[in-house]
Amino acid sequence: MAVIQKLRNSGVVVGVVVAALVLFVVSDILSSKYGNGNPNQPQDVIASIYGEEIKDDQIDKIANDLFMQRLQNDPNLQEKMQKDEELRRKTIKEVYGEAWDELIKKEVLYSEIKKANITLSDADIEELLWGEYHSQTMEQIPDFKTNGKFDAAIVKRFYKQAKTNSMLRGFLVTLTNSIKDQELMSRYATYVAKANVKTKIEKEMEYLVANQTVAGSIVAIAHNSIPDKDIKITDSDLEAYLEEHKEEYKNLDERRTVKYVVWDVTPTTQDTQTIFEQAVKYAEGLRATTEADTSSAGEFLNIADIGEKTPQEVGSQLWRSPAGSVLGPLYKAGKFYVYQKIKEKNDTGLTVRASHILIPNDGPLPDGSTTITDSIMALAKATELYNQVKGGANIAELASKFSTDQGSASNGGDLGWKGVNGFVKPFANFCKSATKGQVGLVKSQFGYHIIKMMEEPSNILVKYSENIIPITPGNETVKRVAKASREFKSTIGSDAAKFDKTQEQQGLIPRLVRDIQTNTDRFAGIEEPSDVKEVLYWLFDNDRKAGDVSDVFSFPTRHVVMKVETAKHIGFATLEDVRSEIEPIVRQEMKGKKIAEKLEAAIAKAKNPNDLSKAVNGLLIPADDLRMGQRMIPQLNAELKILGAVFGSEENKFSKPIIGKEYTAVVYVTKRKAIEVPKSVLSAPDQYAFMNSGQFMAGTLDRTFKKQAKIQDYRYKFEWF
């Protein structure tokens, strides 16, 4: 809410913000679709919802609004993005991620609310903004408070000022719309929750399920008693099962299962040596020039501003070198770095690198040897450690054992480079006058600090250039990998049947990824976003089918050849989509049918369950005090079909054979306990009542509507995803 505070304290020129917004042209970013595109897919379609295409200009508008909100909080954001490519990409990705969530809400959730004709009147909106029953969101905005409490008068005043202030108006319009959406969702969820009440019959049935017991026996035969080789499954059997269960196997989105082989393009030792020599020559060239190279120079930084990706030597050496000095090549994470110091100037603050051990005023020390009970004991322990460090003991080892500052203790007490003004006052006072190697003991509200200065303090700002030379594979390495991948592809051509055979012959390890969706952002061995996008383009071609084999994907760090195992399209699944999934189920059913025939024949001669179990060599399981609510049968586990039959069978009669998941059984009930549902059950609180709360129902509705909407995500086609 910084925008409000800025408007309070100064006359922020709205024109500056508007001018900055003009620089952010979303269409320029979106026009850069990845690769050459897929000719079988419209390039401007970002999603399919309820079967309708959603164009990218719809998300552009939402993204623009969200970016405007960010600019209101940070008017310099656009300028920062122009100077920092990493920040630009990060911001765009975040903005469009938020825009996607808003788009889905608008197209799915709020369209359903609109159909329900749930609306808010002007009076409702005013009540939400500044009424007695205002939105909780308003409570969370500090600028709307007086002495820590929500102040409706302040809110009214801001809304009145917004009539003549476009910047404030934009912020308040966004806030109002957000609160309206929250309230509409809350009302809709509450409406559905109130309608979702249990009937008298449902409550009675719940009681019976939880309390009804039976006595009797179950005769069961395990399906695995029949060898798999004795069961012959045909496509007709599988098709019949799929037709009967087609709703269960309905594809709500596009999915692909692929098998692929990868050849890593890894720099060799020789490649690394070649790049190192190039980096050395580059550094020598910089040293030989009379004027510093300013082309890659950034802003003035203090030593604490050095990023984590920067080699540690930069802070310890470059700051103490004269202007024009060159540092490097330095190696870190597969890259060589060369730095040149351009300029330096004095800083208004002091930056230090210190390590410390914190001994609390009370409480146990991490090593478990001591529990501090008061400040006298804390001082004694701190003095002991201070003397050890001053005498040459390793402060890192002592900090890891005794310091209660967990953040620094795990790093040997090292606090890194920080501005002294960021420390508590006694700590800062020591650092301001200390030099490298000096040890001190100070007290703060947190306890006693044993401090050691690890570097000389710095009061200068430095502008430097950073030149990064990545270690890349050489031409010979690339040629070798290209030859191997091309030979593999040449051998198999487009014949999927040859893929597995050739991969095995060449000793390649295949990778299998199941049910890839369009929003997948990485595969095993393929992590680079640009590489993943190219694969997704190929996989989600509308004509893609099982058995298709890709050409060689020649990525910078790896070559890949893929084979499509299954290509599931939206709608009812085909047999090939689910063959491997349903084949074991159908096999179990066919075994169950064989066992059922055996049981049927034996029932005609058996007088009781004991006779039947002996005749078929089956398990005889007592069913004394069995309850449906326990959802399992001893020895059979979760065989719910058989459990249900226990409670639905006639007394003193063999049931028909029931085919379960892993057993087929016959039930014989001797007694069913008579049970009467007490009237108190109908008025008793529902233990699952929380599921009918508006808040719980909102999450359920969100998931349900998204499932019904059959959302097909095509964001992978856009560079910012």
WOLIN-V308570 format. One record per backbone hydrogen bond with DSSP energy under -1.0 kcal/mol. CO is the residue of the C=O (numbers start at 0). NH is the residue of the N-H. If there is no record, write none. Layout:
BEGIN
co=CO nh=NH
co=CO nh=NH
END
This chain:
BEGIN
co=0 nh=3
co=0 nh=4
co=1 nh=5
co=2 nh=6
co=3 nh=7
co=4 nh=8
co=5 nh=9
co=9 nh=11
co=12 nh=15
co=13 nh=17
co=14 nh=18
co=15 nh=19
co=16 nh=20
co=17 nh=21
co=22 nh=24
co=25 nh=29
co=26 nh=30
co=28 nh=31
co=30 nh=32
co=37 nh=40
co=43 nh=55
co=45 nh=713
co=46 nh=53
co=47 nh=711
co=48 nh=51
co=51 nh=48
co=53 nh=45
co=53 nh=46
co=54 nh=57
co=55 nh=59
co=56 nh=60
co=57 nh=61
co=58 nh=62
co=59 nh=63
co=60 nh=64
co=61 nh=65
co=62 nh=66
co=63 nh=67
co=64 nh=68
co=65 nh=69
co=66 nh=70
co=67 nh=71
co=68 nh=72
co=69 nh=73
co=73 nh=76
co=75 nh=79
co=76 nh=80
co=77 nh=81
co=78 nh=82
co=79 nh=83
co=83 nh=87
co=84 nh=88
co=85 nh=89
co=86 nh=90
co=87 nh=91
co=88 nh=92
co=89 nh=93
co=90 nh=94
co=91 nh=95
co=92 nh=96
co=93 nh=97
co=94 nh=98
co=95 nh=99
co=96 nh=100
co=97 nh=101
co=98 nh=102
co=99 nh=103
co=100 nh=104
co=101 nh=105
co=102 nh=106
co=103 nh=107
co=104 nh=109
co=107 nh=111
co=108 nh=112
co=109 nh=113
co=110 nh=114
co=111 nh=115
co=112 nh=117
co=113 nh=116
co=120 nh=124
co=121 nh=125
co=122 nh=126
co=123 nh=127
co=124 nh=128
co=125 nh=129
co=126 nh=130
co=127 nh=134
co=130 nh=133
co=137 nh=140
co=140 nh=143
co=141 nh=144
co=143 nh=150
co=145 nh=148
co=148 nh=145
co=150 nh=154
co=151 nh=155
co=152 nh=156
co=153 nh=157
co=154 nh=158
co=155 nh=159
co=156 nh=160
co=157 nh=161
co=159 nh=162
co=160 nh=163
co=164 nh=168
co=165 nh=169
co=166 nh=170
co=167 nh=171
co=168 nh=172
co=169 nh=173
co=170 nh=174
co=171 nh=175
co=172 nh=176
co=173 nh=177
co=174 nh=178
co=175 nh=179
co=176 nh=180
co=177 nh=181
co=178 nh=182
co=179 nh=183
co=180 nh=184
co=181 nh=185
co=182 nh=186
co=183 nh=187
co=184 nh=188
co=185 nh=189
co=186 nh=190
co=187 nh=191
co=188 nh=192
co=189 nh=193
co=190 nh=194
co=194 nh=196
co=198 nh=202
co=199 nh=203
co=200 nh=204
co=201 nh=205
co=202 nh=206
co=203 nh=207
co=204 nh=208
co=205 nh=209
co=206 nh=210
co=207 nh=211
co=208 nh=628
co=212 nh=672
co=213 nh=625
co=214 nh=669
co=214 nh=670
co=215 nh=622
co=216 nh=667
co=217 nh=620
co=218 nh=665
co=219 nh=618
co=220 nh=663
co=221 nh=224
co=222 nh=225
co=226 nh=229
co=227 nh=230
co=233 nh=237
co=234 nh=238
co=235 nh=239
co=236 nh=240
co=237 nh=241
co=238 nh=242
co=239 nh=243
co=240 nh=244
co=244 nh=248
co=246 nh=249
co=250 nh=570
co=254 nh=567
co=255 nh=515
co=256 nh=564
co=256 nh=565
co=257 nh=512
co=258 nh=562
co=259 nh=510
co=260 nh=560
co=262 nh=558
co=263 nh=265
co=267 nh=271
co=268 nh=272
co=269 nh=273
co=270 nh=274
co=271 nh=275
co=272 nh=276
co=273 nh=277
co=274 nh=278
co=275 nh=279
co=276 nh=280
co=277 nh=281
co=278 nh=282
co=279 nh=283
co=280 nh=284
co=281 nh=285
co=282 nh=286
co=283 nh=287
co=293 nh=296
co=300 nh=461
co=301 nh=304
co=306 nh=309
co=310 nh=313
co=311 nh=315
co=312 nh=316
co=313 nh=317
co=317 nh=320
co=321 nh=324
co=324 nh=340
co=326 nh=338
co=329 nh=336
co=333 nh=470
co=334 nh=331
co=335 nh=468
co=336 nh=329
co=337 nh=466
co=338 nh=326
co=339 nh=464
co=340 nh=323
co=342 nh=462
co=344 nh=460
co=349 nh=419
co=350 nh=457
co=351 nh=417
co=352 nh=453
co=352 nh=454
co=353 nh=414
co=354 nh=451
co=356 nh=449
co=357 nh=403
co=358 nh=447
co=362 nh=371
co=364 nh=367
co=369 nh=364
co=371 nh=362
co=373 nh=377
co=374 nh=378
co=375 nh=379
co=376 nh=380
co=377 nh=381
co=378 nh=382
co=379 nh=383
co=380 nh=384
co=381 nh=385
co=382 nh=386
co=383 nh=387
co=384 nh=388
co=385 nh=389
co=386 nh=390
co=387 nh=392
co=388 nh=391
co=393 nh=397
co=394 nh=398
co=395 nh=399
co=396 nh=400
co=397 nh=401
co=398 nh=402
co=403 nh=405
co=404 nh=408
co=405 nh=409
co=407 nh=410
co=407 nh=412
co=408 nh=411
co=410 nh=413
co=412 nh=355
co=417 nh=351
co=418 nh=421
co=419 nh=422
co=423 nh=427
co=424 nh=428
co=425 nh=429
co=426 nh=430
co=427 nh=431
co=429 nh=432
co=429 nh=433
co=434 nh=437
co=437 nh=452
co=439 nh=450
co=441 nh=448
co=443 nh=446
co=446 nh=443
co=447 nh=358
co=448 nh=441
co=449 nh=356
co=450 nh=439
co=451 nh=354
co=452 nh=436
co=457 nh=350
co=458 nh=346
co=460 nh=344
co=461 nh=300
co=462 nh=341
co=462 nh=342
co=463 nh=297
co=464 nh=339
co=466 nh=337
co=468 nh=335
co=473 nh=477
co=474 nh=478
co=475 nh=479
co=476 nh=480
co=477 nh=481
co=478 nh=482
co=479 nh=483
co=480 nh=484
co=481 nh=485
co=482 nh=486
co=483 nh=487
co=484 nh=488
co=485 nh=489
co=486 nh=490
co=487 nh=491
co=488 nh=492
co=491 nh=494
co=494 nh=497
co=497 nh=501
co=498 nh=502
co=499 nh=503
co=500 nh=504
co=501 nh=505
co=502 nh=507
co=503 nh=506
co=510 nh=259
co=512 nh=257
co=515 nh=255
co=516 nh=519
co=522 nh=525
co=525 nh=522
co=527 nh=531
co=528 nh=532
co=529 nh=533
co=530 nh=534
co=531 nh=535
co=532 nh=536
co=533 nh=537
co=534 nh=538
co=535 nh=539
co=537 nh=540
co=540 nh=543
co=544 nh=547
co=547 nh=563
co=552 nh=554
co=552 nh=559
co=556 nh=264
co=557 nh=554
co=558 nh=262
co=559 nh=552
co=560 nh=260
co=561 nh=549
co=562 nh=258
co=563 nh=546
co=565 nh=256
co=567 nh=254
co=570 nh=250
co=573 nh=577
co=574 nh=578
co=577 nh=581
co=578 nh=582
co=581 nh=585
co=582 nh=586
co=583 nh=587
co=584 nh=588
co=585 nh=589
co=586 nh=590
co=587 nh=591
co=588 nh=592
co=589 nh=593
co=590 nh=594
co=591 nh=595
co=592 nh=596
co=593 nh=597
co=594 nh=598
co=595 nh=599
co=596 nh=600
co=597 nh=601
co=598 nh=602
co=599 nh=603
co=601 nh=604
co=601 nh=605
co=607 nh=611
co=608 nh=612
co=609 nh=613
co=610 nh=614
co=611 nh=615
co=612 nh=617
co=618 nh=219
co=620 nh=217
co=622 nh=625
co=625 nh=213
co=627 nh=630
co=632 nh=635
co=632 nh=636
co=636 nh=632
co=636 nh=638
co=637 nh=639
co=638 nh=642
co=639 nh=643
co=640 nh=644
co=641 nh=645
co=642 nh=646
co=657 nh=664
co=661 nh=222
co=662 nh=659
co=663 nh=220
co=664 nh=657
co=665 nh=218
co=666 nh=654
co=667 nh=216
co=668 nh=651
co=670 nh=214
co=677 nh=680
co=678 nh=681
co=679 nh=683
co=685 nh=688
co=687 nh=690
co=688 nh=691
co=689 nh=692
co=692 nh=696
co=693 nh=697
co=694 nh=698
co=695 nh=699
co=696 nh=700
co=697 nh=701
co=698 nh=702
co=699 nh=703
co=700 nh=704
co=701 nh=705
co=702 nh=706
co=703 nh=707
co=704 nh=708
co=708 nh=49
co=711 nh=47
co=713 nh=716
co=714 nh=717
co=716 nh=33
co=717 nh=720
END
